[in-house]
């Protein structure tokens, strides 16, 4: 087997084990917090699987953003004193851009692929200095909170 296939098979095994962990964690307890923690771990594994593959996908930007946000939040923290490994994040970002560029050479008419490159290039690094913590809080909020609905309720007085 080639290295790519071996890596994909190993990642698929991890994904399957993680899925079993999530399902069994919820069946063992009705504690919502532990369920949400296991779901966050599951989402992190899925996004890591997508971004670790060496194949083009239409969801590379989205998977990278979610992977980086979850990795920072779950493994490093979101305070202004937390470690922020932007160097590691940017190495993966660069690799994804190279994968997409290779794909666009073979498919020059794919507009979304070129758009993903721009989105990856202009996505800002995680930085310190926020009122409540590092800038990952903003990414987390935009991805996982329904802020649009909250803003609509404020406009109508609810």
DSSP file (Angstrom, degrees, kcal/mol; ACC not computed):
  #  RESIDUE AA STRUCTURE BP1 BP2  ACC     N-H-->O    O-->H-N    N-H-->O    O-->H-N    TCO  KAPPA ALPHA  PHI   PSI    X-CA   Y-CA   Z-CA
    1    1 A X              0   0    0      0, 0.0     2,-0.1     0, 0.0     0, 0.0   0.000 360.0 360.0 360.0 146.8    0.0    0.0    0.0
    2    2 A X     >  -     0   0    0      1,-0.1     4,-2.4     4,-0.0     5,-0.2  -0.328 360.0-109.1 -75.9 165.7    1.1    3.5   -0.6
    3    3 A X  H  > S+     0   0    0      1,-0.2     4,-2.7     2,-0.2     5,-0.2   0.890 117.7  54.4 -62.9 -40.0    1.8    5.9    2.2
    4    4 A X  H  > S+     0   0    0      1,-0.2     4,-2.3     2,-0.2    -1,-0.2   0.929 110.5  45.2 -60.3 -45.2   -1.3    8.0    1.4
    5    5 A X  H  > S+     0   0    0      2,-0.2     4,-2.9     1,-0.2     5,-0.2   0.918 112.7  50.8 -67.1 -42.0   -3.6    5.0    1.5
    6    6 A X  H  X S+     0   0    0     -4,-2.4     4,-2.6     1,-0.2    -1,-0.2   0.921 111.5  48.3 -59.9 -43.2   -2.0    3.7    4.8
    7    7 A X  H  X S+     0   0    0     -4,-2.7     4,-2.4     1,-0.2    -1,-0.2   0.900 112.7  48.6 -63.7 -40.2   -2.4    7.1    6.3
    8    8 A X  H  X S+     0   0    0     -4,-2.3     4,-2.7     2,-0.2    -2,-0.2   0.910 111.6  49.0 -67.1 -41.9   -6.0    7.3    5.2
    9    9 A X  H  X S+     0   0    0     -4,-2.9     4,-2.3     2,-0.2    -2,-0.2   0.924 112.4  47.9 -63.7 -44.0   -6.7    3.8    6.5
   10   10 A X  H  X S+     0   0    0     -4,-2.6     4,-2.2     1,-0.2    -1,-0.2   0.911 113.1  48.7 -62.6 -41.0   -5.2    4.6    9.9
   11   11 A X  H  X S+     0   0    0     -4,-2.4     4,-2.5     1,-0.2    -2,-0.2   0.892 109.6  51.8 -65.9 -38.8   -7.2    7.9   10.0
   12   12 A X  H  X S+     0   0    0     -4,-2.7     4,-2.5     2,-0.2    -1,-0.2   0.891 108.7  51.3 -64.5 -38.6  -10.4    6.0    9.1
   13   13 A X  H  X S+     0   0    0     -4,-2.3     4,-2.6     2,-0.2     5,-0.2   0.926 110.7  48.0 -62.3 -44.4   -9.7    3.6   12.0
   14   14 A X  H  X S+     0   0    0     -4,-2.2     4,-2.6     1,-0.2    -2,-0.2   0.908 111.1  51.6 -61.5 -41.5   -9.2    6.5   14.4
   15   15 A X  H  X S+     0   0    0     -4,-2.5     4,-2.4     2,-0.2    -2,-0.2   0.913 110.6  47.9 -62.1 -43.5  -12.4    8.0   13.1
   16   16 A X  H  X S+     0   0    0     -4,-2.5     4,-2.2     2,-0.2    -2,-0.2   0.913 112.9  47.6 -64.1 -43.2  -14.3    4.8   13.7
   17   17 A X  H  X S+     0   0    0     -4,-2.6     4,-2.3     1,-0.2    -2,-0.2   0.904 112.1  50.6 -63.3 -41.4  -12.9    4.4   17.2
   18   18 A X  H  X S+     0   0    0     -4,-2.6     4,-2.4    -5,-0.2    -2,-0.2   0.906 108.4  51.8 -63.6 -41.4  -13.7    8.0   18.0
   19   19 A X  H  X S+     0   0    0     -4,-2.4     4,-2.4     1,-0.2    -1,-0.2   0.913 110.3  48.5 -62.3 -42.4  -17.3    7.5   16.7
   20   20 A X  H  X S+     0   0    0     -4,-2.2     4,-2.7     1,-0.2     5,-0.2   0.899 110.1  52.9 -62.7 -40.0  -17.7    4.5   19.0
   21   21 A X  H  X S+     0   0    0     -4,-2.3     4,-2.4     2,-0.2    -2,-0.2   0.914 109.5  48.4 -60.4 -43.8  -16.3    6.5   21.9
   22   22 A X  H  X S+     0   0    0     -4,-2.4     4,-1.8     2,-0.2    -2,-0.2   0.940 113.8  45.6 -63.8 -47.5  -18.8    9.3   21.3
   23   23 A X  H  X S+     0   0    0     -4,-2.4     4,-1.7     1,-0.2    -2,-0.2   0.911 116.0  45.2 -64.1 -42.2  -21.8    6.9   21.1
   24   24 A X  H  X S+     0   0    0     -4,-2.7     4,-2.0     1,-0.2    -1,-0.2   0.854 108.6  57.2 -71.8 -32.3  -20.7    5.0   24.2
   25   25 A X  H  X S+     0   0    0     -4,-2.4     4,-1.1    -5,-0.2    -1,-0.2   0.891 109.6  45.5 -64.2 -37.6  -20.0    8.1   26.2
   26   26 A X  H  < S+     0   0    0     -4,-1.8    -1,-0.2     1,-0.2    -2,-0.2   0.857 112.2  50.5 -74.6 -33.4  -23.5    9.3   25.6
   27   27 A X  H  < S+     0   0    0     -4,-1.7    -2,-0.2     1,-0.2    -1,-0.2   0.817 108.5  53.0 -74.4 -27.9  -25.1    6.0   26.5
   28   28 A X  H  < S+     0   0    0     -4,-2.0     2,-0.3     1,-0.2    -1,-0.2   0.797 122.6  16.7 -74.7 -28.0  -23.1    5.7   29.7
   29   29 A X     <  -     0   0    0     -4,-1.1    -1,-0.2    -5,-0.2     0, 0.0  -0.990  53.1-149.1-145.1 150.7  -24.2    9.1   31.0
   30   30 A X        +     0   0    0     -2,-0.3     2,-0.5    -3,-0.1    -4,-0.1   0.239  57.3 131.6 -98.8  11.4  -26.8   11.6   30.3
   31   31 A X     >  -     0   0    0      1,-0.2     4,-1.8     2,-0.1     3,-0.2  -0.531  48.4-155.2 -69.0 115.0  -24.5   14.4   31.4
   32   32 A X  H  > S+     0   0    0     -2,-0.5     4,-2.7     1,-0.2     5,-0.2   0.850  89.1  57.9 -62.2 -36.9  -24.7   17.0   28.6
   33   33 A X  H  > S+     0   0    0      1,-0.2     4,-2.3     2,-0.2    -1,-0.2   0.922 107.3  45.6 -63.7 -44.0  -21.2   18.4   29.3
   34   34 A X  H  > S+     0   0    0      2,-0.2     4,-2.2     1,-0.2    -1,-0.2   0.868 112.6  52.5 -67.9 -34.2  -19.5   15.1   28.8
   35   35 A X  H  X S+     0   0    0     -4,-1.8     4,-2.3     2,-0.2    -2,-0.2   0.937 110.4  47.0 -64.4 -45.3  -21.5   14.5   25.6
   36   36 A X  H  X S+     0   0    0     -4,-2.7     4,-2.3     1,-0.2    -2,-0.2   0.885 111.1  52.3 -64.7 -38.1  -20.5   17.9   24.2
   37   37 A X  H  X S+     0   0    0     -4,-2.3     4,-2.1     2,-0.2    -1,-0.2   0.924 111.2  46.5 -62.0 -43.8  -16.9   17.3   25.1
   38   38 A X  H  X S+     0   0    0     -4,-2.2     4,-2.3     1,-0.2    -2,-0.2   0.865 111.6  51.6 -69.2 -34.4  -16.9   14.0   23.3
   39   39 A X  H  X S+     0   0    0     -4,-2.3     4,-2.9     2,-0.2    -1,-0.2   0.892 108.5  51.4 -66.9 -38.9  -18.6   15.6   20.3
   40   40 A X  H  X S+     0   0    0     -4,-2.3     4,-2.2     2,-0.2    -2,-0.2   0.909 111.0  48.3 -62.8 -41.1  -16.0   18.3   20.2
   41   41 A X  H  X S+     0   0    0     -4,-2.1     4,-2.0     2,-0.2    -2,-0.2   0.906 111.6  50.1 -63.7 -42.0  -13.3   15.7   20.2
   42   42 A X  H  X S+     0   0    0     -4,-2.3     4,-2.3     2,-0.2    -2,-0.2   0.931 110.7  48.7 -61.8 -46.7  -15.1   13.8   17.4
   43   43 A X  H  X S+     0   0    0     -4,-2.9     4,-2.5     1,-0.2     5,-0.2   0.886 109.1  53.7 -61.4 -39.2  -15.4   16.9   15.3
   44   44 A X  H  X S+     0   0    0     -4,-2.2     4,-2.3     1,-0.2    -1,-0.2   0.908 109.4  48.3 -61.7 -42.1  -11.7   17.6   15.9
   45   45 A X  H  X S+     0   0    0     -4,-2.0     4,-2.3     2,-0.2    -2,-0.2   0.901 111.3  49.6 -66.3 -41.0  -10.8   14.1   14.6
   46   46 A X  H  X S+     0   0    0     -4,-2.3     4,-2.1     2,-0.2    -2,-0.2   0.942 113.6  45.4 -63.2 -47.3  -13.0   14.5   11.5
   47   47 A X  H  X S+     0   0    0     -4,-2.5     4,-2.3     1,-0.2    -2,-0.2   0.874 112.2  51.7 -65.9 -36.8  -11.5   17.8   10.6
   48   48 A X  H  X S+     0   0    0     -4,-2.3     4,-1.6    -5,-0.2    -1,-0.2   0.892 107.9  53.2 -65.0 -38.9   -8.0   16.5   11.2
   49   49 A X  H  X S+     0   0    0     -4,-2.3     4,-0.9     2,-0.2    -2,-0.2   0.927 111.0  45.9 -60.6 -45.9   -8.7   13.6    9.0
   50   50 A X  H >< S+     0   0    0     -4,-2.1     3,-0.6     1,-0.2     5,-0.2   0.919 115.4  45.2 -65.2 -44.4   -9.8   15.9    6.1
   51   51 A X  H 3< S+     0   0    0     -4,-2.3    -1,-0.2     1,-0.2    -2,-0.2   0.693 109.8  56.0 -77.2 -16.8   -6.9   18.3    6.5
   52   52 A X  H 3< S+     0   0    0     -4,-1.6    -1,-0.2    -5,-0.2    -2,-0.2   0.631  86.8  95.8 -87.3 -14.7   -4.3   15.4    6.8
   53   53 A X  S << S-     0   0    0     -4,-0.9   -49,-0.0    -3,-0.6    -3,-0.0  -0.417  73.2-138.0 -73.0 153.2   -5.3   13.8    3.5
   54   54 A X  S    S+     0   0    0     -2,-0.1     2,-0.3   -50,-0.1    -1,-0.1  -0.071  71.9  97.4-102.3  32.6   -3.3   14.7    0.4
   55   55 A X  S    S-     0   0    0     -5,-0.2     2,-0.2    48,-0.0    -2,-0.1  -0.891  78.9-105.0-121.2 151.0   -6.3   15.0   -1.9
   56   56 A X        +     0   0    0     -2,-0.3     2,-0.3    43,-0.1    -2,-0.1  -0.476  40.6 175.9 -72.1 143.6   -8.3   18.0   -3.0
   57   57 A X    >   -     0   0    0     -2,-0.2     3,-1.1    56,-0.0     4,-0.2  -0.985  39.6-127.7-144.0 151.4  -11.7   18.5   -1.4
   58   58 A X  T 3  S+     0   0    0     -2,-0.3     4,-0.2     1,-0.2     3,-0.2   0.564 109.7  54.0 -74.8  -7.3  -14.3   21.2   -1.7
   59   59 A X  T 3> S+     0   0    0      1,-0.1     4,-3.0     2,-0.1     5,-0.3   0.159  70.6 111.4-112.0  17.9  -14.3   21.5    2.1
   60   60 A X  H <> S+     0   0    0     -3,-1.1     4,-2.6     2,-0.2     5,-0.2   0.919  80.7  46.0 -61.0 -44.8  -10.6   22.0    2.8
   61   61 A X  H  > S+     0   0    0     -4,-0.2     4,-2.7     2,-0.2     5,-0.2   0.956 115.8  45.7 -63.2 -48.4  -11.0   25.6    3.9
   62   62 A X  H  > S+     0   0    0      1,-0.2     4,-2.4     2,-0.2     5,-0.2   0.913 114.4  48.2 -61.1 -43.4  -13.9   24.9    6.2
   63   63 A X  H  X S+     0   0    0     -4,-3.0     4,-2.8     2,-0.2    -1,-0.2   0.898 112.0  49.8 -64.7 -40.1  -12.2   21.8    7.6
   64   64 A X  H  X S+     0   0    0     -4,-2.6     4,-3.0    -5,-0.3     5,-0.3   0.938 111.4  48.1 -64.0 -45.8   -9.0   23.8    8.2
   65   65 A X  H  X S+     0   0    0     -4,-2.7     4,-2.3     1,-0.2    -2,-0.2   0.925 115.9  43.7 -61.4 -44.8  -10.8   26.6   10.0
   66   66 A X  H  X S+     0   0    0     -4,-2.4     4,-2.8    -5,-0.2     5,-0.3   0.908 114.2  50.5 -67.3 -41.4  -12.8   24.2   12.2
   67   67 A X  H  X S+     0   0    0     -4,-2.8     4,-2.8    -5,-0.2     5,-0.2   0.940 113.3  45.1 -61.3 -47.2   -9.7   22.0   12.9
   68   68 A X  H  X S+     0   0    0     -4,-3.0     4,-2.5     2,-0.2     5,-0.2   0.914 114.7  48.2 -64.4 -42.3   -7.6   25.1   13.9
   69   69 A X  H  X S+     0   0    0     -4,-2.3     4,-2.3    -5,-0.3    -2,-0.2   0.929 116.1  42.5 -64.6 -45.9  -10.4   26.5   16.0
   70   70 A X  H  X S+     0   0    0     -4,-2.8     4,-3.1     2,-0.2     5,-0.4   0.901 113.8  51.8 -68.6 -40.4  -11.1   23.2   17.9
   71   71 A X  H  X>S+     0   0    0     -4,-2.8     4,-2.3    -5,-0.3     5,-0.9   0.938 113.2  44.6 -61.5 -46.3   -7.4   22.4   18.3
   72   72 A X  I  X>S+     0   0    0     -4,-2.5     5,-2.9    -5,-0.2     4,-1.0   0.934 118.6  43.4 -63.1 -45.5   -6.7   25.8   19.8
   73   73 A X  I  <5S+     0   0    0     -4,-2.3    -2,-0.2    -5,-0.2     5,-0.2   0.905 123.6  32.9 -68.8 -42.3   -9.8   25.7   22.0
   74   74 A X  I  <5S+     0   0    0     -4,-3.1    -3,-0.2    -5,-0.2    -2,-0.2   0.829 130.4  28.4 -87.2 -33.5   -9.5   22.1   23.2
   75   75 A X  I  <5S+     0   0    0     -4,-2.3    -3,-0.2    -5,-0.4    -2,-0.1   0.782 134.8  18.4-101.4 -29.8   -5.7   21.6   23.4
   76   76 A X  I  <<S-     0   0    0     -4,-1.0     7,-0.5    -5,-0.9    -3,-0.2   0.717  98.5-125.0-115.9 -29.5   -4.2   25.0   24.0
   77   77 A X      < -     0   0    0     -5,-2.9    -3,-0.1    -6,-0.3    -1,-0.1  -0.258  11.0-104.7 103.7 168.1   -7.0   27.2   25.4
   78   78 A X  S    S+     0   0    0     -5,-0.2    56,-1.8    -2,-0.1    59,-0.2   0.179  75.2 111.4-120.7  16.0   -8.5   30.5   24.6
   79   79 A X  S >  S-     0   0    0     54,-0.3     3,-1.1    -3,-0.2    54,-0.2  -0.404  80.8-109.8 -82.9 168.3   -7.1   32.8   27.2
   80   80 A X  T 3  S+     0   0    0      1,-0.2    -1,-0.1    -2,-0.1    53,-0.1   0.630 120.0  53.9 -70.9 -12.0   -4.6   35.6   26.4
   81   81 A X  T 3  S+     0   0    0      2,-0.1    -1,-0.2    47,-0.0     3,-0.1   0.442  85.2 112.5-100.1  -1.9   -2.0   33.5   28.2
   82   82 A X  S <  S-     0   0    0     -3,-1.1     2,-0.2     1,-0.1    -5,-0.1  -0.352  77.5-102.5 -71.9 150.3   -2.5   30.3   26.2
   83   83 A X        -     0   0    0     -7,-0.5     2,-0.5   -11,-0.1    -1,-0.1  -0.518  32.6-161.3 -67.3 138.1    0.1   29.0   23.8
   84   84 A X        -     0   0    0     -2,-0.2     2,-2.0    -3,-0.1     3,-0.3  -0.903   4.4-163.4-124.9 100.4   -0.8   29.8   20.2
   85   85 A X    >>  +     0   0    0     -2,-0.5     4,-2.0     1,-0.2     3,-0.6  -0.363  28.1 154.7 -84.0  62.2    1.1   27.5   17.8
   86   86 A X  H 3>  +     0   0    0     -2,-2.0     4,-2.9     1,-0.2    -1,-0.2   0.824  68.1  63.7 -57.7 -31.9    0.5   29.6   14.7
   87   87 A X  H 3> S+     0   0    0     -3,-0.3     4,-1.6     2,-0.2    -1,-0.2   0.929 106.2  43.2 -58.6 -45.5    3.6   28.2   13.1
   88   88 A X  H <> S+     0   0    0     -3,-0.6     4,-1.8     2,-0.2    -2,-0.2   0.912 114.1  50.7 -67.3 -42.7    2.1   24.7   13.1
   89   89 A X  H  X S+     0   0    0     -4,-2.0     4,-2.2     1,-0.2    -2,-0.2   0.909 111.0  49.2 -60.2 -41.6   -1.3   26.0   11.9
   90   90 A X  H  X S+     0   0    0     -4,-2.9     4,-2.5     2,-0.2    -1,-0.2   0.798 104.8  57.6 -73.0 -28.0    0.4   27.8    9.0
   91   91 A X  H  X S+     0   0    0     -4,-1.6     4,-2.0    -5,-0.2    -1,-0.2   0.925 110.9  43.6 -64.6 -42.9    2.5   24.8    8.0
   92   92 A X  H  X S+     0   0    0     -4,-1.8     4,-2.3     2,-0.2    -2,-0.2   0.896 112.3  53.3 -67.8 -38.9   -0.8   22.9    7.5
   93   93 A X  H  X S+     0   0    0     -4,-2.2     4,-2.2     1,-0.2    -2,-0.2   0.922 108.9  49.3 -60.2 -44.8   -2.3   25.9    5.8
   94   94 A X  H  X S+     0   0    0     -4,-2.5     4,-2.1     1,-0.2    -1,-0.2   0.901 109.9  51.1 -62.6 -41.9    0.6   26.1    3.3
   95   95 A X  H  X S+     0   0    0     -4,-2.0     4,-2.0     1,-0.2    -1,-0.2   0.903 109.8  49.9 -63.0 -40.9    0.3   22.4    2.5
   96   96 A X  H  X S+     0   0    0     -4,-2.3     4,-2.4     1,-0.2    -1,-0.2   0.890 108.8  52.4 -65.1 -39.0   -3.4   22.7    1.8
   97   97 A X  H  X S+     0   0    0     -4,-2.2     4,-2.7     1,-0.2    -1,-0.2   0.905 108.8  50.7 -62.8 -40.7   -2.8   25.7   -0.5
   98   98 A X  H  X S+     0   0    0     -4,-2.1     4,-2.2     2,-0.2    -2,-0.2   0.893 109.6  50.6 -63.9 -39.6   -0.2   23.5   -2.4
   99   99 A X  H  X S+     0   0    0     -4,-2.0     4,-1.9     2,-0.2    -2,-0.2   0.924 112.7  46.1 -62.6 -44.4   -2.7   20.7   -2.7
  100  100 A X  H  X S+     0   0    0     -4,-2.4     4,-2.6     2,-0.2    -2,-0.2   0.895 110.2  53.3 -67.8 -39.2   -5.4   23.1   -4.1
  101  101 A X  H  X S+     0   0    0     -4,-2.7     4,-1.4     2,-0.2    -1,-0.2   0.904 108.1  50.7 -62.1 -40.6   -2.9   24.7   -6.5
  102  102 A X  H  X S+     0   0    0     -4,-2.2     4,-1.0     1,-0.2    -1,-0.2   0.912 111.3  49.0 -61.2 -42.0   -2.0   21.3   -7.9
  103  103 A X  H  X S+     0   0    0     -4,-1.9     4,-1.8     1,-0.2     3,-0.5   0.898 107.2  54.4 -64.6 -41.0   -5.7   20.7   -8.3
  104  104 A X  H  < S+     0   0    0     -4,-2.6    -1,-0.2     1,-0.2    -2,-0.2   0.773 100.3  60.9 -68.8 -24.3   -6.3   24.0  -10.1
  105  105 A X  H  < S+     0   0    0     -4,-1.4     3,-0.4    -3,-0.2    -1,-0.2   0.885 112.8  37.5 -65.5 -36.8   -3.6   23.2  -12.6
  106  106 A X  H  < S+     0   0    0     -4,-1.0     2,-0.3    -3,-0.5    -2,-0.2   0.749 129.6  33.4 -83.6 -25.6   -5.6   20.2  -13.7
  107  107 A X    ><  +     0   0    0     -4,-1.8     3,-1.6    -5,-0.1    -1,-0.2  -0.649  66.1 166.4-130.4  73.4   -9.0   22.0  -13.3
  108  108 A X  T 3  S+     0   0    0     -3,-0.4    -1,-0.1    -2,-0.3    -4,-0.1   0.685  73.3  60.5 -67.4 -16.8   -8.4   25.7  -14.2
  109  109 A X  T 3  S+     0   0    0      4,-0.0     2,-1.1     1,-0.0    -1,-0.3   0.495  72.6 110.2 -88.8  -2.6  -12.2   26.4  -14.5
  110  110 A X    <>  -     0   0    0     -3,-1.6     4,-1.3     1,-0.2     5,-0.1  -0.613  43.5-178.6 -77.8 100.7  -12.9   25.4  -10.9
  111  111 A X  H  > S+     0   0    0     -2,-1.1     4,-2.2     1,-0.2    -1,-0.2   0.873  77.2  57.6 -68.3 -38.8  -13.7   28.8   -9.3
  112  112 A X  H  > S+     0   0    0      1,-0.2     4,-2.5     2,-0.2    -1,-0.2   0.866 101.8  55.5 -64.3 -35.5  -14.3   27.4   -5.8
  113  113 A X  H  > S+     0   0    0      1,-0.2     4,-1.6     2,-0.2    -1,-0.2   0.939 110.0  45.3 -62.3 -45.4  -10.8   25.9   -5.7
  114  114 A X  H  X S+     0   0    0     -4,-1.3     4,-1.7     1,-0.2    -1,-0.2   0.868 111.7  53.4 -65.1 -34.9   -9.3   29.4   -6.4
  115  115 A X  H  X S+     0   0    0     -4,-2.2     4,-2.6     1,-0.2    -2,-0.2   0.885 104.6  54.9 -66.2 -38.6  -11.6   30.9   -3.9
  116  116 A X  H  X S+     0   0    0     -4,-2.5     4,-2.6     1,-0.2    -1,-0.2   0.882 104.8  54.0 -62.4 -37.6  -10.4   28.4   -1.2
  117  117 A X  H  X S+     0   0    0     -4,-1.6     4,-2.5     2,-0.2    -1,-0.2   0.941 110.5  46.3 -60.8 -46.4   -6.8   29.5   -1.8
  118  118 A X  H  X S+     0   0    0     -4,-1.7     4,-2.4     1,-0.2    -2,-0.2   0.907 111.7  51.3 -63.2 -41.7   -7.8   33.2   -1.2
  119  119 A X  H  X S+     0   0    0     -4,-2.6     4,-0.7     1,-0.2    -1,-0.2   0.914 112.4  45.9 -62.5 -42.2   -9.8   32.3    1.9
  120  120 A X  H  < S+     0   0    0     -4,-2.6     3,-0.5     1,-0.2    -2,-0.2   0.897 113.3  50.1 -66.9 -39.8   -6.8   30.3    3.3
  121  121 A X  H  < S+     0   0    0     -4,-2.5    -2,-0.2     1,-0.2    -1,-0.2   0.884 115.9  40.4 -66.6 -38.5   -4.3   33.1    2.4
  122  122 A X  H  < S+     0   0    0     -4,-2.4     2,-0.5    -5,-0.2    -1,-0.2   0.415  82.7 113.8 -96.6   2.7   -6.4   35.9    4.0
  123  123 A X  S  < S-     0   0    0     -4,-0.7    -4,-0.0    -3,-0.5    -3,-0.0  -0.631  70.3-125.3 -70.5 121.0   -7.5   34.0    7.1
  124  124 A X        -     0   0    0     -2,-0.5    -2,-0.1     1,-0.1    -1,-0.1  -0.309  20.0-107.4 -71.3 152.7   -5.8   35.8   10.0
  125  125 A X        -     0   0    0      1,-0.1     2,-0.3   -35,-0.0    -1,-0.1  -0.298  42.6 -93.3 -65.7 159.1   -3.6   34.1   12.5
  126  126 A X        -     0   0    0      8,-0.0     2,-0.3    10,-0.0   -40,-0.1  -0.628  55.5-175.7 -73.6 133.9   -4.9   33.6   16.1
  127  127 A X        -     0   0    0     -2,-0.3     8,-3.1    -3,-0.1     9,-0.3  -0.890  22.2-120.3-133.6 161.8   -3.7   36.5   18.2
  128  128 A X  S    S+     0   0    0     -2,-0.3     6,-0.1     6,-0.2   -48,-0.1  -0.426  72.4  77.0 -89.5 170.1   -3.8   37.7   21.8
  129  129 A X        +     0   0    0      1,-0.3    -1,-0.2    -2,-0.1     5,-0.1   0.452  53.1 137.2 112.1   2.0   -5.2   40.9   23.0
  130  130 A X        -     0   0    0      3,-0.9    -1,-0.3    -3,-0.2   -50,-0.1  -0.336  63.3-114.8 -74.5 162.9   -9.0   40.4   23.1
  131  131 A X  S    S+     0   0    0      1,-0.2    -1,-0.1    -2,-0.0     3,-0.1   0.870 114.8  23.5 -64.2 -36.8  -11.0   41.6   26.1
  132  132 A X  S    S-     0   0    0      1,-0.3     2,-0.3     2,-0.1    -1,-0.2   0.524 132.2 -54.8-108.7  -8.3  -12.0   38.1   27.1
  133  133 A X  S    S-     0   0    0    -54,-0.2    -3,-0.9   -53,-0.1    -1,-0.3  -0.985  82.5 -25.2 160.8-164.6   -9.2   36.0   25.5
  134  134 A X    >   -     0   0    0    -56,-1.8     3,-1.9    -2,-0.3     4,-0.3  -0.199  69.3 -95.5 -75.2 171.8   -7.4   35.3   22.3
  135  135 A X  T >> S+     0   0    0     -8,-3.1     4,-1.3     1,-0.3     3,-0.9   0.576 111.2  84.4 -68.4  -7.9   -9.0   35.8   18.9
  136  136 A X  H 3> S+     0   0    0     -9,-0.3     4,-3.0     1,-0.2    -1,-0.3   0.790  79.0  68.1 -63.4 -25.4  -10.0   32.2   18.7
  137  137 A X  H <> S+     0   0    0     -3,-1.9     4,-2.5   -59,-0.2    -1,-0.2   0.879  98.5  50.5 -58.8 -37.6  -13.0   33.1   20.7
  138  138 A X  H <> S+     0   0    0     -3,-0.9     4,-2.4    -4,-0.3    -1,-0.2   0.934 111.8  46.0 -67.2 -45.9  -14.3   35.0   17.7
  139  139 A X  H  X S+     0   0    0     -4,-1.3     4,-2.0     2,-0.2     5,-0.2   0.920 113.2  50.5 -62.4 -42.8  -13.8   32.1   15.4
  140  140 A X  H  X S+     0   0    0     -4,-3.0     4,-2.9     1,-0.2     5,-0.4   0.927 111.3  48.4 -59.4 -46.8  -15.4   29.7   17.9
  141  141 A X  H  X S+     0   0    0     -4,-2.5     4,-1.8     1,-0.2     6,-0.4   0.908 111.8  48.2 -62.3 -43.4  -18.4   32.0   18.2
  142  142 A X  H  < S+     0   0    0     -4,-2.4    -1,-0.2     1,-0.2    -2,-0.2   0.844 119.2  39.8 -67.3 -32.8  -18.9   32.4   14.5
  143  143 A X  H  < S+     0   0    0     -4,-2.0    -2,-0.2    -5,-0.2    -1,-0.2   0.881 129.7  21.4 -82.8 -39.4  -18.6   28.7   13.9
  144  144 A X  H  < S+     0   0    0     -4,-2.9     2,-0.4    -5,-0.2    -3,-0.2   0.499 106.2  73.3-117.9  -5.3  -20.5   27.2   16.8
  145  145 A X  S  < S-     0   0    0     -4,-1.8     2,-1.7    -5,-0.4     3,-0.3  -0.885  73.8-129.1-111.4 145.7  -22.9   29.9   18.2
  146  146 A X     >  +     0   0    0     -2,-0.4     4,-1.4     1,-0.2     3,-0.2  -0.555  45.1 157.2 -88.6  72.7  -26.1   31.0   16.6
  147  147 A X  H  >  +     0   0    0     -2,-1.7     4,-2.4    -6,-0.4    -1,-0.2   0.793  64.7  63.2 -71.5 -28.3  -25.2   34.7   16.8
  148  148 A X  H  > S+     0   0    0     -3,-0.3     4,-2.0     1,-0.2    -1,-0.2   0.928 104.3  46.9 -62.5 -44.1  -27.5   35.7   14.0
  149  149 A X  H  > S+     0   0    0      1,-0.2     4,-2.1     2,-0.2    -1,-0.2   0.900 111.2  52.0 -64.9 -40.2  -30.5   34.6   15.9
  150  150 A X  H  X S+     0   0    0     -4,-1.4     4,-1.8     1,-0.2    -1,-0.2   0.901 109.6  49.4 -62.7 -40.8  -29.4   36.3   19.1
  151  151 A X  H  X S+     0   0    0     -4,-2.4     4,-1.9     1,-0.2    -1,-0.2   0.872 108.8  52.8 -66.7 -36.5  -28.9   39.6   17.1
  152  152 A X  H  X S+     0   0    0     -4,-2.0     4,-1.6     1,-0.2    -1,-0.2   0.899 108.1  51.1 -65.0 -39.8  -32.4   39.3   15.6
  153  153 A X  H  X>S+     0   0    0     -4,-2.1     5,-2.9     1,-0.2     4,-0.5   0.876 108.9  51.0 -65.3 -36.8  -33.9   38.9   19.1
  154  154 A X  H ><5S+     0   0    0     -4,-1.8     3,-0.7     4,-0.2    -1,-0.2   0.888 107.1  54.3 -67.2 -38.2  -32.1   42.0   20.3
  155  155 A X  H 3<5S+     0   0    0     -4,-1.9    -1,-0.2     1,-0.2    -2,-0.2   0.866 112.8  41.6 -64.8 -35.4  -33.4   44.0   17.4
  156  156 A X  H 3<5S-     0   0    0     -4,-1.6    -1,-0.2    -5,-0.1    -2,-0.2   0.433 120.4-105.9 -95.4   2.8  -37.0   43.1   18.1
  157  157 A X  T <<5       0   0    0     -3,-0.7    -3,-0.2    -4,-0.5    -4,-0.1   0.673 360.0 360.0  91.2  18.0  -36.7   43.5   21.9
  158  158 A X      <       0   0    0     -5,-2.9    -4,-0.2    -6,-0.2    -5,-0.1   0.459 360.0 360.0 -90.7 360.0  -36.7   39.9   23.1
